[in-house]
Amino acid sequence: MNEQLLQVARRIRDELGDMARVLDRAQEGWRRAQMSSDDLYLDGVALNLHGFYAGLEL
C-alpha cells in the first residue's frame, strides 16, 4: 500500500476515535440534561452533535 493511502487510513482512524468521544460527550450531556432540566447541558449536546456531523463531512 502506498504512503498516501496509509496516511488517509490513519486520518480516518483518528477521526473515528474523535467522533466516538464526541458522541460519548453528547450522550452524557443528554443524560445530565434529563436529570437536572438544565438547558446548558442541552447546549453542550447540540455543540457536540454539530461537531459529530462536521466530522462526517471531512
mmCIF file of the N, C-alpha and C atoms, coordinates in Angstrom:
data_MODEL
# 
_entry.id   MODEL 
# 
loop_
_atom_site.group_PDB 
_atom_site.id 
_atom_site.type_symbol 
_atom_site.label_atom_id 
_atom_site.label_alt_id 
_atom_site.label_comp_id 
_atom_site.label_asym_id 
_atom_site.label_entity_id 
_atom_site.label_seq_id 
_atom_site.pdbx_PDB_ins_code 
_atom_site.Cartn_x 
_atom_site.Cartn_y 
_atom_site.Cartn_z 
_atom_site.occupancy 
_atom_site.B_iso_or_equiv 
_atom_site.pdbx_formal_charge 
_atom_site.auth_seq_id 
_atom_site.auth_comp_id 
_atom_site.auth_asym_id 
_atom_site.auth_atom_id 
_atom_site.pdbx_PDB_model_num 
ATOM 1   N N  . MET A 1 1  ? 0.862   -1.173 0.000  1.00 0.00 ? 1  MET A N  1 
ATOM 2   C CA . MET A 1 1  ? 0.000   0.000  0.000  1.00 0.00 ? 1  MET A CA 1 
ATOM 3   C C  . MET A 1 1  ? 0.904   1.230  0.000  1.00 0.00 ? 1  MET A C  1 
ATOM 4   N N  . ASN A 1 2  ? 0.565   2.214  -0.790 1.00 0.00 ? 2  ASN A N  1 
ATOM 5   C CA . ASN A 1 2  ? 1.461   3.377  -0.844 1.00 0.00 ? 2  ASN A CA 1 
ATOM 6   C C  . ASN A 1 2  ? 1.251   4.315  0.355  1.00 0.00 ? 2  ASN A C  1 
ATOM 7   N N  . GLU A 1 3  ? 2.189   5.204  0.527  1.00 0.00 ? 3  GLU A N  1 
ATOM 8   C CA . GLU A 1 3  ? 2.210   6.081  1.708  1.00 0.00 ? 3  GLU A CA 1 
ATOM 9   C C  . GLU A 1 3  ? 0.973   6.968  1.797  1.00 0.00 ? 3  GLU A C  1 
ATOM 10  N N  . GLN A 1 4  ? 0.474   7.449  0.677  1.00 0.00 ? 4  GLN A N  1 
ATOM 11  C CA . GLN A 1 4  ? -0.712  8.314  0.706  1.00 0.00 ? 4  GLN A CA 1 
ATOM 12  C C  . GLN A 1 4  ? -1.923  7.570  1.246  1.00 0.00 ? 4  GLN A C  1 
ATOM 13  N N  . LEU A 1 5  ? -2.095  6.334  0.845  1.00 0.00 ? 5  LEU A N  1 
ATOM 14  C CA . LEU A 1 5  ? -3.228  5.560  1.349  1.00 0.00 ? 5  LEU A CA 1 
ATOM 15  C C  . LEU A 1 5  ? -3.075  5.268  2.833  1.00 0.00 ? 5  LEU A C  1 
ATOM 16  N N  . LEU A 1 6  ? -1.876  5.020  3.269  1.00 0.00 ? 6  LEU A N  1 
ATOM 17  C CA . LEU A 1 6  ? -1.645  4.808  4.697  1.00 0.00 ? 6  LEU A CA 1 
ATOM 18  C C  . LEU A 1 6  ? -1.968  6.062  5.505  1.00 0.00 ? 6  LEU A C  1 
ATOM 19  N N  . GLN A 1 7  ? -1.625  7.217  4.970  1.00 0.00 ? 7  GLN A N  1 
ATOM 20  C CA . GLN A 1 7  ? -1.940  8.477  5.652  1.00 0.00 ? 7  GLN A CA 1 
ATOM 21  C C  . GLN A 1 7  ? -3.442  8.684  5.735  1.00 0.00 ? 7  GLN A C  1 
ATOM 22  N N  . VAL A 1 8  ? -4.151  8.383  4.659  1.00 0.00 ? 8  VAL A N  1 
ATOM 23  C CA . VAL A 1 8  ? -5.614  8.512  4.661  1.00 0.00 ? 8  VAL A CA 1 
ATOM 24  C C  . VAL A 1 8  ? -6.217  7.552  5.682  1.00 0.00 ? 8  VAL A C  1 
ATOM 25  N N  . ALA A 1 9  ? -5.729  6.324  5.709  1.00 0.00 ? 9  ALA A N  1 
ATOM 26  C CA . ALA A 1 9  ? -6.237  5.339  6.664  1.00 0.00 ? 9  ALA A CA 1 
ATOM 27  C C  . ALA A 1 9  ? -5.999  5.799  8.102  1.00 0.00 ? 9  ALA A C  1 
ATOM 28  N N  . ARG A 1 10 ? -4.837  6.378  8.388  1.00 0.00 ? 10 ARG A N  1 
ATOM 29  C CA . ARG A 1 10 ? -4.542  6.888  9.738  1.00 0.00 ? 10 ARG A CA 1 
ATOM 30  C C  . ARG A 1 10 ? -5.481  8.041  10.094 1.00 0.00 ? 10 ARG A C  1 
ATOM 31  N N  . ARG A 1 11 ? -5.705  8.907  9.129  1.00 0.00 ? 11 ARG A N  1 
ATOM 32  C CA . ARG A 1 11 ? -6.586  10.052 9.399  1.00 0.00 ? 11 ARG A CA 1 
ATOM 33  C C  . ARG A 1 11 ? -8.014  9.588  9.689  1.00 0.00 ? 11 ARG A C  1 
ATOM 34  N N  . ILE A 1 12 ? -8.486  8.621  8.913  1.00 0.00 ? 12 ILE A N  1 
ATOM 35  C CA . ILE A 1 12 ? -9.830  8.085  9.144  1.00 0.00 ? 12 ILE A CA 1 
ATOM 36  C C  . ILE A 1 12 ? -9.908  7.439  10.525 1.00 0.00 ? 12 ILE A C  1 
ATOM 37  N N  . ARG A 1 13 ? -8.902  6.658  10.881 1.00 0.00 ? 13 ARG A N  1 
ATOM 38  C CA . ARG A 1 13 ? -8.874  6.004  12.188 1.00 0.00 ? 13 ARG A CA 1 
ATOM 39  C C  . ARG A 1 13 ? -8.897  7.042  13.306 1.00 0.00 ? 13 ARG A C  1 
ATOM 40  N N  . ASP A 1 14 ? -8.111  8.090  13.163 1.00 0.00 ? 14 ASP A N  1 
ATOM 41  C CA . ASP A 1 14 ? -8.088  9.157  14.170 1.00 0.00 ? 14 ASP A CA 1 
ATOM 42  C C  . ASP A 1 14 ? -9.437  9.858  14.259 1.00 0.00 ? 14 ASP A C  1 
ATOM 43  N N  . GLU A 1 15 ? -10.026 10.157 13.113 1.00 0.00 ? 15 GLU A N  1 
ATOM 44  C CA . GLU A 1 15 ? -11.325 10.833 13.101 1.00 0.00 ? 15 GLU A CA 1 
ATOM 45  C C  . GLU A 1 15 ? -12.404 9.976  13.753 1.00 0.00 ? 15 GLU A C  1 
ATOM 46  N N  . LEU A 1 16 ? -12.386 8.666  13.510 1.00 0.00 ? 16 LEU A N  1 
ATOM 47  C CA . LEU A 1 16 ? -13.380 7.783  14.122 1.00 0.00 ? 16 LEU A CA 1 
ATOM 48  C C  . LEU A 1 16 ? -13.260 7.807  15.637 1.00 0.00 ? 16 LEU A C  1 
ATOM 49  N N  . GLY A 1 17 ? -12.047 7.825  16.143 1.00 0.00 ? 17 GLY A N  1 
ATOM 50  C CA . GLY A 1 17 ? -11.855 7.923  17.589 1.00 0.00 ? 17 GLY A CA 1 
ATOM 51  C C  . GLY A 1 17 ? -12.375 9.238  18.137 1.00 0.00 ? 17 GLY A C  1 
ATOM 52  N N  . ASP A 1 18 ? -12.088 10.318 17.427 1.00 0.00 ? 18 ASP A N  1 
ATOM 53  C CA . ASP A 1 18 ? -12.581 11.638 17.847 1.00 0.00 ? 18 ASP A CA 1 
ATOM 54  C C  . ASP A 1 18 ? -14.106 11.678 17.833 1.00 0.00 ? 18 ASP A C  1 
ATOM 55  N N  . MET A 1 19 ? -14.695 11.117 16.792 1.00 0.00 ? 19 MET A N  1 
ATOM 56  C CA . MET A 1 19 ? -16.154 11.126 16.676 1.00 0.00 ? 19 MET A CA 1 
ATOM 57  C C  . MET A 1 19 ? -16.802 10.297 17.776 1.00 0.00 ? 19 MET A C  1 
ATOM 58  N N  . ALA A 1 20 ? -16.191 9.194  18.151 1.00 0.00 ? 20 ALA A N  1 
ATOM 59  C CA . ALA A 1 20 ? -16.720 8.377  19.246 1.00 0.00 ? 20 ALA A CA 1 
ATOM 60  C C  . ALA A 1 20 ? -16.698 9.160  20.556 1.00 0.00 ? 20 ALA A C  1 
ATOM 61  N N  . ARG A 1 21 ? -15.628 9.904  20.788 1.00 0.00 ? 21 ARG A N  1 
ATOM 62  C CA . ARG A 1 21 ? -15.547 10.724 22.008 1.00 0.00 ? 21 ARG A CA 1 
ATOM 63  C C  . ARG A 1 21 ? -16.615 11.820 22.004 1.00 0.00 ? 21 ARG A C  1 
ATOM 64  N N  . VAL A 1 22 ? -16.845 12.425 20.849 1.00 0.00 ? 22 VAL A N  1 
ATOM 65  C CA . VAL A 1 22 ? -17.869 13.474 20.747 1.00 0.00 ? 22 VAL A CA 1 
ATOM 66  C C  . VAL A 1 22 ? -19.250 12.892 21.035 1.00 0.00 ? 22 VAL A C  1 
ATOM 67  N N  . LEU A 1 23 ? -19.532 11.727 20.490 1.00 0.00 ? 23 LEU A N  1 
ATOM 68  C CA . LEU A 1 23 ? -20.823 11.099 20.760 1.00 0.00 ? 23 LEU A CA 1 
ATOM 69  C C  . LEU A 1 23 ? -20.978 10.734 22.233 1.00 0.00 ? 23 LEU A C  1 
ATOM 70  N N  . ASP A 1 24 ? -19.915 10.253 22.845 1.00 0.00 ? 24 ASP A N  1 
ATOM 71  C CA . ASP A 1 24 ? -19.966 9.951  24.280 1.00 0.00 ? 24 ASP A CA 1 
ATOM 72  C C  . ASP A 1 24 ? -20.297 11.193 25.089 1.00 0.00 ? 24 ASP A C  1 
ATOM 73  N N  . ARG A 1 25 ? -19.682 12.307 24.723 1.00 0.00 ? 25 ARG A N  1 
ATOM 74  C CA . ARG A 1 25 ? -19.948 13.566 25.437 1.00 0.00 ? 25 ARG A CA 1 
ATOM 75  C C  . ARG A 1 25 ? -21.394 14.015 25.224 1.00 0.00 ? 25 ARG A C  1 
ATOM 76  N N  . ALA A 1 26 ? -21.902 13.865 24.016 1.00 0.00 ? 26 ALA A N  1 
ATOM 77  C CA . ALA A 1 26 ? -23.289 14.244 23.738 1.00 0.00 ? 26 ALA A CA 1 
ATOM 78  C C  . ALA A 1 26 ? -24.250 13.377 24.549 1.00 0.00 ? 26 ALA A C  1 
ATOM 79  N N  . GLN A 1 27 ? -23.978 12.087 24.626 1.00 0.00 ? 27 GLN A N  1 
ATOM 80  C CA . GLN A 1 27 ? -24.840 11.194 25.404 1.00 0.00 ? 27 GLN A CA 1 
ATOM 81  C C  . GLN A 1 27 ? -24.796 11.535 26.886 1.00 0.00 ? 27 GLN A C  1 
ATOM 82  N N  . GLU A 1 28 ? -23.620 11.840 27.394 1.00 0.00 ? 28 GLU A N  1 
ATOM 83  C CA . GLU A 1 28 ? -23.507 12.214 28.803 1.00 0.00 ? 28 GLU A CA 1 
ATOM 84  C C  . GLU A 1 28 ? -24.222 13.536 29.069 1.00 0.00 ? 28 GLU A C  1 
ATOM 85  N N  . GLY A 1 29 ? -24.089 14.491 28.170 1.00 0.00 ? 29 GLY A N  1 
ATOM 86  C CA . GLY A 1 29 ? -24.802 15.756 28.319 1.00 0.00 ? 29 GLY A CA 1 
ATOM 87  C C  . GLY A 1 29 ? -26.306 15.560 28.301 1.00 0.00 ? 29 GLY A C  1 
ATOM 88  N N  . TRP A 1 30 ? -26.774 14.683 27.443 1.00 0.00 ? 30 TRP A N  1 
ATOM 89  C CA . TRP A 1 30 ? -28.213 14.395 27.356 1.00 0.00 ? 30 TRP A CA 1 
ATOM 90  C C  . TRP A 1 30 ? -28.708 13.768 28.664 1.00 0.00 ? 30 TRP A C  1 
ATOM 91  N N  . ARG A 1 31 ? -27.917 12.841 29.193 1.00 0.00 ? 31 ARG A N  1 
ATOM 92  C CA . ARG A 1 31 ? -28.278 12.202 30.464 1.00 0.00 ? 31 ARG A CA 1 
ATOM 93  C C  . ARG A 1 31 ? -28.375 13.241 31.574 1.00 0.00 ? 31 ARG A C  1 
ATOM 94  N N  . ARG A 1 32 ? -27.388 14.125 31.631 1.00 0.00 ? 32 ARG A N  1 
ATOM 95  C CA . ARG A 1 32 ? -27.390 15.153 32.679 1.00 0.00 ? 32 ARG A CA 1 
ATOM 96  C C  . ARG A 1 32 ? -28.526 16.156 32.480 1.00 0.00 ? 32 ARG A C  1 
ATOM 97  N N  . ALA A 1 33 ? -28.845 16.478 31.235 1.00 0.00 ? 33 ALA A N  1 
ATOM 98  C CA . ALA A 1 33 ? -29.951 17.402 30.966 1.00 0.00 ? 33 ALA A CA 1 
ATOM 99  C C  . ALA A 1 33 ? -31.267 16.810 31.456 1.00 0.00 ? 33 ALA A C  1 
ATOM 100 N N  . GLN A 1 34 ? -31.445 15.528 31.253 1.00 0.00 ? 34 GLN A N  1 
ATOM 101 C CA . GLN A 1 34 ? -32.687 14.881 31.706 1.00 0.00 ? 34 GLN A CA 1 
ATOM 102 C C  . GLN A 1 34 ? -32.771 14.835 33.226 1.00 0.00 ? 34 GLN A C  1 
ATOM 103 N N  . MET A 1 35 ? -31.632 14.673 33.882 1.00 0.00 ? 35 MET A N  1 
ATOM 104 C CA . MET A 1 35 ? -31.626 14.601 35.342 1.00 0.00 ? 35 MET A CA 1 
ATOM 105 C C  . MET A 1 35 ? -31.813 15.972 35.984 1.00 0.00 ? 35 MET A C  1 
ATOM 106 N N  . SER A 1 36 ? -31.273 17.016 35.374 1.00 0.00 ? 36 SER A N  1 
ATOM 107 C CA . SER A 1 36 ? -31.261 18.319 36.032 1.00 0.00 ? 36 SER A CA 1 
ATOM 108 C C  . SER A 1 36 ? -32.199 19.342 35.399 1.00 0.00 ? 36 SER A C  1 
ATOM 109 N N  . SER A 1 37 ? -32.689 19.068 34.207 1.00 0.00 ? 37 SER A N  1 
ATOM 110 C CA . SER A 1 37 ? -33.514 20.023 33.451 1.00 0.00 ? 37 SER A CA 1 
ATOM 111 C C  . SER A 1 37 ? -32.764 21.331 33.205 1.00 0.00 ? 37 SER A C  1 
ATOM 112 N N  . ASP A 1 38 ? -31.462 21.263 33.112 1.00 0.00 ? 38 ASP A N  1 
ATOM 113 C CA . ASP A 1 38 ? -30.631 22.442 32.870 1.00 0.00 ? 38 ASP A CA 1 
ATOM 114 C C  . ASP A 1 38 ? -30.380 22.577 31.367 1.00 0.00 ? 38 ASP A C  1 
ATOM 115 N N  . ASP A 1 39 ? -30.854 23.670 30.803 1.00 0.00 ? 39 ASP A N  1 
ATOM 116 C CA . ASP A 1 39 ? -30.705 23.893 29.366 1.00 0.00 ? 39 ASP A CA 1 
ATOM 117 C C  . ASP A 1 39 ? -29.256 24.028 28.926 1.00 0.00 ? 39 ASP A C  1 
ATOM 118 N N  . LEU A 1 40 ? -28.371 24.372 29.827 1.00 0.00 ? 40 LEU A N  1 
ATOM 119 C CA . LEU A 1 40 ? -26.963 24.475 29.457 1.00 0.00 ? 40 LEU A CA 1 
ATOM 120 C C  . LEU A 1 40 ? -26.405 23.128 29.007 1.00 0.00 ? 40 LEU A C  1 
ATOM 121 N N  . TYR A 1 41 ? -26.899 22.045 29.587 1.00 0.00 ? 41 TYR A N  1 
ATOM 122 C CA . TYR A 1 41 ? -26.464 20.724 29.124 1.00 0.00 ? 41 TYR A CA 1 
ATOM 123 C C  . TYR A 1 41 ? -26.934 20.480 27.693 1.00 0.00 ? 41 TYR A C  1 
ATOM 124 N N  . LEU A 1 42 ? -28.137 20.948 27.383 1.00 0.00 ? 42 LEU A N  1 
ATOM 125 C CA . LEU A 1 42 ? -28.636 20.791 26.014 1.00 0.00 ? 42 LEU A CA 1 
ATOM 126 C C  . LEU A 1 42 ? -27.790 21.584 25.024 1.00 0.00 ? 42 LEU A C  1 
ATOM 127 N N  . ASP A 1 43 ? -27.302 22.736 25.456 1.00 0.00 ? 43 ASP A N  1 
ATOM 128 C CA . ASP A 1 43 ? -26.392 23.494 24.593 1.00 0.00 ? 43 ASP A CA 1 
ATOM 129 C C  . ASP A 1 43 ? -25.144 22.674 24.281 1.00 0.00 ? 43 ASP A C  1 
ATOM 130 N N  . GLY A 1 44 ? -24.613 22.006 25.299 1.00 0.00 ? 44 GLY A N  1 
ATOM 131 C CA . GLY A 1 44 ? -23.441 21.159 25.103 1.00 0.00 ? 44 GLY A CA 1 
ATOM 132 C C  . GLY A 1 44 ? -23.732 19.992 24.183 1.00 0.00 ? 44 GLY A C  1 
ATOM 133 N N  . VAL A 1 45 ? -24.914 19.402 24.329 1.00 0.00 ? 45 VAL A N  1 
ATOM 134 C CA . VAL A 1 45 ? -25.314 18.300 23.444 1.00 0.00 ? 45 VAL A CA 1 
ATOM 135 C C  . VAL A 1 45 ? -25.365 18.795 22.007 1.00 0.00 ? 45 VAL A C  1 
ATOM 136 N N  . ALA A 1 46 ? -25.990 19.941 21.794 1.00 0.00 ? 46 ALA A N  1 
ATOM 137 C CA . ALA A 1 46 ? -26.095 20.486 20.436 1.00 0.00 ? 46 ALA A CA 1 
ATOM 138 C C  . ALA A 1 46 ? -24.718 20.761 19.846 1.00 0.00 ? 46 ALA A C  1 
ATOM 139 N N  . LEU A 1 47 ? -23.840 21.318 20.633 1.00 0.00 ? 47 LEU A N  1 
ATOM 140 C CA . LEU A 1 47 ? -22.495 21.613 20.156 1.00 0.00 ? 47 LEU A CA 1 
ATOM 141 C C  . LEU A 1 47 ? -21.753 20.328 19.782 1.00 0.00 ? 47 LEU A C  1 
ATOM 142 N N  . ASN A 1 48 ? -21.876 19.306 20.611 1.00 0.00 ? 48 ASN A N  1 
ATOM 143 C CA . ASN A 1 48 ? -21.211 18.043 20.321 1.00 0.00 ? 48 ASN A CA 1 
ATOM 144 C C  . ASN A 1 48 ? -21.804 17.359 19.100 1.00 0.00 ? 48 ASN A C  1 
ATOM 145 N N  . LEU A 1 49 ? -23.112 17.423 18.918 1.00 0.00 ? 49 LEU A N  1 
ATOM 146 C CA . LEU A 1 49 ? -23.713 16.845 17.713 1.00 0.00 ? 49 LEU A CA 1 
ATOM 147 C C  . LEU A 1 49 ? -23.269 17.599 16.469 1.00 0.00 ? 49 LEU A C  1 
ATOM 148 N N  . HIS A 1 50 ? -23.137 18.896 16.586 1.00 0.00 ? 50 HIS A N  1 
ATOM 149 C CA . HIS A 1 50 ? -22.622 19.687 15.462 1.00 0.00 ? 50 HIS A CA 1 
ATOM 150 C C  . HIS A 1 50 ? -21.204 19.229 15.125 1.00 0.00 ? 50 HIS A C  1 
ATOM 151 N N  . GLY A 1 51 ? -20.388 19.036 16.146 1.00 0.00 ? 51 GLY A N  1 
ATOM 152 C CA . GLY A 1 51 ? -19.026 18.554 15.922 1.00 0.00 ? 51 GLY A CA 1 
ATOM 153 C C  . GLY A 1 51 ? -19.002 17.182 15.283 1.00 0.00 ? 51 GLY A C  1 
ATOM 154 N N  . PHE A 1 52 ? -19.927 16.321 15.673 1.00 0.00 ? 52 PHE A N  1 
ATOM 155 C CA . PHE A 1 52 ? -20.011 14.987 15.089 1.00 0.00 ? 52 PHE A CA 1 
ATOM 156 C C  . PHE A 1 52 ? -20.308 15.077 13.593 1.00 0.00 ? 52 PHE A C  1 
ATOM 157 N N  . TYR A 1 53 ? -21.315 15.838 13.231 1.00 0.00 ? 53 TYR A N  1 
ATOM 158 C CA . TYR A 1 53 ? -21.676 15.939 11.818 1.00 0.00 ? 53 TYR A CA 1 
ATOM 159 C C  . TYR A 1 53 ? -20.607 16.666 11.003 1.00 0.00 ? 53 TYR A C  1 
ATOM 160 N N  . ALA A 1 54 ? -19.950 17.627 11.621 1.00 0.00 ? 54 ALA A N  1 
ATOM 161 C CA . ALA A 1 54 ? -18.844 18.287 10.921 1.00 0.00 ? 54 ALA A CA 1 
ATOM 162 C C  . ALA A 1 54 ? -17.718 17.277 10.649 1.00 0.00 ? 54 ALA A C  1 
ATOM 163 N N  . GLY A 1 55 ? -17.502 16.354 11.591 1.00 0.00 ? 55 GLY A N  1 
ATOM 164 C CA . GLY A 1 55 ? -16.502 15.311 11.389 1.00 0.00 ? 55 GLY A CA 1 
ATOM 165 C C  . GLY A 1 55 ? -16.861 14.376 10.254 1.00 0.00 ? 55 GLY A C  1 
ATOM 166 N N  . LEU A 1 56 ? -18.156 14.140 10.067 1.00 0.00 ? 56 LEU A N  1 
ATOM 167 C CA . LEU A 1 56 ? -18.590 13.289 8.960  1.00 0.00 ? 56 LEU A CA 1 
ATOM 168 C C  . LEU A 1 56 ? -18.307 13.933 7.609  1.00 0.00 ? 56 LEU A C  1 
ATOM 169 N N  . GLU A 1 57 ? -18.338 15.241 7.567  1.00 0.00 ? 57 GLU A N  1 
ATOM 170 C CA . GLU A 1 57 ? -18.138 15.956 6.299  1.00 0.00 ? 57 GLU A CA 1 
ATOM 171 C C  . GLU A 1 57 ? -16.698 15.956 5.840  1.00 0.00 ? 57 GLU A C  1 
ATOM 172 N N  . LEU A 1 58 ? -15.763 15.735 6.749  1.00 0.00 ? 58 LEU A N  1 
ATOM 173 C CA . LEU A 1 58 ? -14.349 15.768 6.360  1.00 0.00 ? 58 LEU A CA 1 
ATOM 174 C C  . LEU A 1 58 ? -14.070 14.647 5.464  1.00 0.00 ? 58 LEU A C  1 
# 
